[in-house]
């Protein structure tokens, strides 16, 4: 039994249901499930030569819910320390600081161009 099988069983969920909800085709799932590892062989070899676990080479992509939760917790922490701050401004600032500077600049230039035409 694979890890996915056991997690589905814990949740009383059939694999077919999981795949449908996740938007993953059966072919794609079983193609990966038949492999010895879901991690590319080259990444495994690099990790071995560095003497680190493969997981340390991979970045976890936060879910939208996890990202928003992080901002919510940080906003509350800041507001506790500075109660006179505006909640929306604090949250917006945190969201902007989380973006790459190039992305912030790109969006600001687009907004600037559009505001000049009005």
Backbone as JSON, one array per atom type, in Angstrom:
{
  "sequence": "XXXXXXXXXXXXXXXXXXXXXXXXXXXXXXXXXXXXXXXXXXXXXXXXXXXXXXXXXXXXXXXXXXXXXXXXXXXXXXXXXXXXXXXXXXXXXXXXXXXXXXXXXXXXXXXXXXXXXX",
  "N": [[0.85, -1.18, 0.0], [0.58, 2.2, -0.87], [1.72, 5.44, 0.26], [-0.15, 7.36, -0.47], [-2.42, 5.76, -0.78], [-2.82, 4.93, 1.89], [-3.28, 7.4, 3.16], [-5.62, 8.19, 1.88], [-7.32, 6.15, 2.76], [-7.41, 6.7, 5.51], [-8.95, 8.97, 5.42], [-11.34, 8.13, 4.5], [-11.66, 8.08, 1.68], [-11.84, 7.46, -1.74], [-9.31, 6.65, -4.16], [-9.89, 7.42, -6.77], [-11.78, 9.46, -6.32], [-10.17, 11.33, -4.99], [-8.29, 11.94, -7.03], [-9.97, 13.1, -8.92], [-10.95, 15.38, -7.52], [-8.53, 16.69, -7.14], [-7.83, 17.24, -9.68], [-6.21, 15.62, -11.21], [-5.14, 13.32, -13.62], [-5.88, 9.8, -13.97], [-3.99, 8.37, -15.42], [-1.68, 10.02, -15.2], [-1.27, 9.91, -12.43], [-0.87, 7.13, -11.92], [1.33, 6.7, -13.5], [3.33, 8.07, -12.14], [3.14, 6.74, -9.7], [4.07, 4.19, -10.24], [6.78, 4.46, -10.41], [9.98, 4.15, -8.75], [10.54, 6.31, -7.18], [9.06, 9.5, -6.67], [10.62, 11.57, -7.14], [12.92, 13.15, -9.3], [15.64, 11.24, -10.66], [18.1, 12.55, -11.03], [18.03, 14.6, -9.13], [18.05, 13.11, -6.79], [20.6, 11.96, -6.92], [22.21, 14.28, -6.79], [21.59, 15.18, -4.22], [22.58, 13.02, -2.74], [25.33, 13.26, -3.23], [25.84, 15.69, -2.07], [25.3, 15.07, 0.49], [22.89, 15.47, 1.79], [19.36, 15.41, 2.66], [16.95, 14.78, 0.05], [14.69, 16.34, 0.27], [15.64, 18.71, 1.33], [16.58, 20.09, -0.81], [14.43, 20.93, -2.19], [11.94, 23.41, -2.65], [9.18, 24.27, -0.71], [6.01, 24.97, -1.85], [3.85, 27.32, -0.73], [0.4, 26.87, 0.11], [-2.46, 28.69, -1.09], [-4.2, 29.15, 1.08], [-2.51, 28.7, 3.3], [-0.65, 30.72, 2.9], [-2.23, 33.05, 3.19], [-3.01, 32.69, 5.83], [-0.56, 32.97, 7.11], [-0.08, 35.7, 6.61], [-2.22, 36.81, 7.99], [-1.68, 36.1, 10.67], [0.74, 37.48, 11.04], [-0.14, 40.1, 10.61], [-1.85, 40.46, 12.81], [0.05, 40.28, 14.85], [1.63, 42.57, 14.38], [-0.32, 44.59, 14.69], [-0.91, 44.28, 17.36], [1.37, 45.2, 18.54], [1.48, 47.78, 17.47], [-1.15, 49.35, 17.87], [-2.53, 51.52, 16.72], [-2.3, 51.42, 14.01], [-3.6, 50.94, 10.69], [-5.45, 48.14, 9.87], [-5.92, 47.14, 7.24], [-3.99, 48.51, 5.73], [-1.64, 47.49, 6.89], [-1.82, 44.77, 6.26], [-1.85, 44.93, 3.43], [0.68, 46.01, 2.97], [2.31, 43.92, 3.91], [1.63, 41.95, 2.03], [2.63, 43.14, -0.31], [5.37, 43.29, 0.32], [6.0, 40.66, 0.26], [6.13, 40.02, -2.36], [8.26, 39.76, -5.26], [10.66, 42.33, -5.85], [10.83, 43.18, -8.55], [8.36, 42.44, -9.58], [6.62, 44.01, -8.05], [7.42, 46.55, -8.93], [6.82, 46.36, -11.68], [4.0, 46.14, -11.61], [3.38, 48.59, -10.4], [4.26, 50.39, -12.37], [2.49, 49.77, -14.42], [0.07, 50.54, -13.22], [0.63, 53.26, -12.95], [0.85, 54.1, -15.63], [-1.78, 53.67, -16.51], [-3.19, 55.46, -14.88], [-2.38, 57.94, -15.84], [-3.77, 58.28, -18.16], [-6.31, 58.9, -17.53]],
  "CA": [[0.0, 0.0, 0.0], [1.38, 3.42, -0.96], [1.39, 6.51, 1.2], [-1.41, 7.97, -0.93], [-3.49, 4.81, -0.43], [-3.1, 4.95, 3.33], [-3.87, 8.7, 3.49], [-7.01, 8.14, 1.41], [-8.06, 5.25, 3.65], [-7.63, 7.45, 6.76], [-9.96, 10.01, 5.18], [-12.49, 7.47, 3.86], [-11.71, 8.66, 0.35], [-11.31, 6.59, -2.79], [-8.28, 7.31, -4.95], [-10.57, 8.07, -7.89], [-12.35, 10.72, -5.84], [-9.04, 12.23, -4.74], [-7.74, 12.4, -8.3], [-10.95, 14.0, -9.53], [-10.92, 16.64, -6.77], [-7.23, 17.34, -7.33], [-7.65, 17.56, -11.09], [-5.08, 14.81, -11.71], [-5.65, 12.16, -14.37], [-5.43, 8.49, -13.48], [-2.74, 8.04, -16.12], [-0.58, 10.78, -14.6], [-1.04, 9.4, -11.08], [-0.29, 5.78, -11.95], [2.66, 6.82, -14.1], [4.23, 8.45, -11.05], [3.06, 5.73, -8.64], [4.85, 3.01, -10.62], [8.21, 4.74, -10.28], [10.54, 3.9, -7.43], [10.48, 7.57, -6.45], [8.43, 10.6, -7.39], [11.65, 12.59, -7.28], [13.82, 12.82, -10.41], [16.88, 10.55, -10.3], [19.2, 13.51, -10.97], [17.95, 15.3, -7.85], [18.47, 12.15, -5.77], [22.06, 11.85, -7.0], [22.79, 15.53, -6.29], [21.43, 15.16, -2.76], [23.53, 12.03, -2.21], [26.7, 13.8, -3.3], [25.93, 16.8, -1.1], [25.11, 14.51, 1.83], [21.69, 16.06, 2.39], [18.13, 14.78, 2.17], [16.39, 15.37, -1.17], [13.71, 17.37, 0.66], [16.31, 19.98, 1.62], [16.85, 20.75, -2.09], [13.16, 21.34, -2.8], [11.19, 24.45, -1.97], [7.76, 23.99, -0.56], [5.17, 26.04, -2.34], [2.73, 27.45, 0.2], [-0.94, 26.89, -0.46], [-3.06, 30.02, -0.91], [-4.72, 29.24, 2.45], [-1.36, 28.83, 4.2], [-0.07, 32.05, 2.69], [-3.12, 34.04, 3.81], [-2.95, 32.49, 7.27], [0.7, 33.58, 7.54], [-0.27, 37.16, 6.62], [-3.17, 37.13, 9.05], [-0.96, 36.0, 11.95], [1.71, 38.57, 11.09], [-0.9, 41.34, 10.76], [-2.27, 40.55, 14.22], [1.24, 40.54, 15.67], [1.99, 43.98, 14.2], [-1.36, 45.43, 15.28], [-0.79, 44.18, 18.82], [2.48, 46.08, 18.91], [1.14, 49.14, 17.02], [-2.62, 49.3, 17.75], [-3.1, 52.64, 15.95], [-2.14, 51.17, 12.57], [-4.77, 50.47, 9.97], [-5.32, 46.71, 9.56], [-5.85, 46.92, 5.79], [-2.67, 48.98, 5.27], [-0.62, 46.54, 7.36], [-1.94, 43.55, 5.44], [-1.43, 45.24, 2.06], [2.14, 46.17, 3.0], [2.89, 42.58, 4.01], [1.45, 41.3, 0.74], [3.57, 43.73, -1.26], [6.73, 42.93, 0.69], [6.18, 39.24, -0.05], [6.37, 39.9, -3.8], [9.6, 40.13, -5.74], [10.7, 43.76, -6.18], [10.55, 43.4, -9.98], [6.91, 42.32, -9.77], [6.01, 45.22, -7.47], [7.72, 47.66, -9.84], [6.05, 46.15, -12.9], [2.59, 46.48, -11.35], [3.3, 50.03, -10.14], [4.38, 51.07, -13.65], [1.23, 49.57, -15.14], [-0.91, 51.43, -12.58], [1.01, 54.64, -13.28], [0.48, 54.35, -17.03], [-3.24, 53.74, -16.62], [-3.71, 56.65, -14.21], [-2.06, 59.11, -16.66], [-4.72, 58.38, -19.26], [-7.67, 59.2, -17.02]],
  "C": [[0.89, 1.24, 0.0], [0.93, 4.42, 0.1], [0.05, 7.16, 0.82], [-2.59, 7.07, -0.58], [-3.85, 4.91, 1.05], [-3.71, 6.28, 3.76], [-5.33, 8.76, 3.04], [-7.86, 7.3, 2.34], [-8.38, 5.96, 4.97], [-8.78, 8.45, 6.63], [-11.24, 9.45, 4.56], [-12.73, 8.03, 2.46], [-11.14, 7.66, -0.64], [-10.28, 7.36, -3.61], [-8.9, 8.04, -6.15], [-11.16, 9.41, -7.51], [-11.25, 11.76, -5.62], [-8.52, 12.81, -6.04], [-8.68, 13.38, -8.99], [-10.94, 15.37, -8.85], [-9.63, 17.42, -7.02], [-6.98, 17.73, -8.78], [-6.47, 16.83, -11.71], [-5.66, 13.6, -12.42], [-5.12, 10.87, -13.76], [-4.11, 8.09, -14.13], [-1.55, 8.73, -15.48], [-0.24, 10.21, -13.22], [-0.34, 8.04, -11.12], [1.08, 5.76, -12.61], [3.69, 7.16, -13.02], [4.27, 7.35, -9.99], [3.9, 4.49, -8.97], [6.36, 3.23, -10.48], [8.68, 4.4, -8.87], [10.41, 5.14, -6.56], [9.78, 8.6, -7.3], [9.41, 11.73, -7.65], [12.57, 12.19, -8.44], [15.14, 12.23, -9.92], [18.03, 11.54, -10.16], [19.21, 14.26, -9.65], [18.38, 14.39, -6.7], [19.99, 12.05, -5.75], [22.75, 13.1, -6.47], [22.73, 15.55, -4.77], [22.41, 14.19, -2.12], [24.94, 12.59, -2.17], [26.9, 14.98, -2.37], [25.78, 16.3, 0.33], [23.92, 15.12, 2.56], [20.47, 15.3, 1.91], [17.61, 15.5, 0.92], [15.44, 16.51, -0.8], [14.37, 18.72, 0.94], [16.63, 20.75, 0.35], [15.58, 21.31, -2.72], [12.49, 22.4, -1.95], [9.75, 24.02, -1.87], [6.99, 25.21, -1.04], [3.98, 26.16, -1.39], [1.39, 27.45, -0.53], [-1.49, 28.3, -0.28], [-3.59, 30.2, 0.52], [-3.58, 29.46, 3.45], [-0.72, 30.2, 4.11], [-0.93, 33.12, 3.37], [-3.11, 33.92, 5.33], [-1.69, 33.14, 7.84], [0.55, 35.1, 7.63], [-1.21, 37.59, 7.74], [-2.48, 37.13, 10.43], [0.01, 37.16, 12.1], [1.01, 39.93, 11.26], [-1.34, 41.53, 12.2], [-1.1, 40.89, 15.14], [1.64, 42.02, 15.58], [0.97, 44.89, 14.86], [-1.34, 45.39, 16.8], [0.3, 45.14, 19.3], [2.19, 47.54, 18.58], [-0.37, 49.22, 16.79], [-3.24, 50.43, 16.92], [-2.98, 52.45, 14.44], [-3.45, 50.68, 11.97], [-4.55, 49.02, 9.51], [-5.13, 46.47, 8.06], [-4.49, 47.37, 5.25], [-1.56, 48.02, 5.69], [-0.64, 45.3, 6.49], [-1.46, 43.79, 4.02], [0.09, 45.39, 1.97], [2.83, 44.81, 3.07], [2.78, 41.82, 2.69], [2.45, 41.82, -0.29], [5.01, 43.33, -0.96], [7.04, 41.47, 0.37], [6.47, 39.03, -1.54], [7.82, 40.24, -4.13], [9.58, 41.61, -6.11], [10.37, 44.05, -7.64], [9.06, 43.36, -10.26], [6.19, 43.54, -9.23], [6.21, 46.41, -8.41], [6.9, 47.56, -11.12], [4.6, 46.57, -12.72], [2.42, 47.97, -11.1], [3.4, 50.81, -11.45], [3.11, 50.94, -14.47], [0.16, 50.49, -14.56], [-0.63, 52.89, -12.94], [0.62, 55.01, -14.7], [-1.02, 54.52, -17.17], [-3.79, 55.0, -15.97], [-3.42, 57.91, -15.0], [-3.07, 59.34, -17.77], [-6.11, 58.76, -18.8], [-7.79, 60.64, -16.65]]
}
